[in-house]
Amino acid sequence: MQLSDSSGSQLAPQWSAQLLHLTALLSDDPVHAQAWRWRLRIKLLRFLLARYGNNPSLQRHQSSVHRPLRMRQMRFPNLGKAPRSRKTIRETLDRIAEVNEFVRQSVERRQARW
């Protein structure tokens, strides 16, 4: 969807109000279950306002709404795992393909008997 500068200017007050509301929510409860969604929405609204709004102060985002990475690692322990090698990925995909082929052939044999 392409927004013209005029339609962005008309939506800018709504975006600004949403941005203020979400920033207040995040500052009140930064560990809320929906905080990640609020941060994402704040980034999106800042982008929209910087692109289509008339407020130059929003072109640089404030780092006050960002939580440190270590908090995310505590919630998602798999972030620190090393990526798998190409060989391991290829072997896994080949095994999946073999199983899929076996299932396909067994279904075809059953259908042929009927």
C-alpha positions, 0 to 999 in steps of 0.5 A: 500500500502506497501512502501519499504524503498528504494521507500520511499527514492526515494519519500522523495525529492518530499515529502520534497518539498511539505512539504516546499511549504505547510508550506509556504502557511500556514505561509502566510495565516493561516486562508485561507479556505484550511488551515485545508487541508494544516495542514492535508497534512503537518501531513501526509507528516511529517509522511511519511518522518519520516517513509520512508525518511532519515531526522531524524529532521522530526520525531518531528513535529513543533507546529508552524503550529497548530492553537489554538483550540479556532479558531476551536470552533468559526468556528464549534459551535457544538463542545462544545455540550455534547454527547447524552445519550444512552437512547436518541440515542436508542429512536431516532433509534427506531423511525427511525426504526418504520418509516422505517417499516411503509414505507416498509409496505405501499409500500408492500400494494401498490405493492399488489394492482397492 
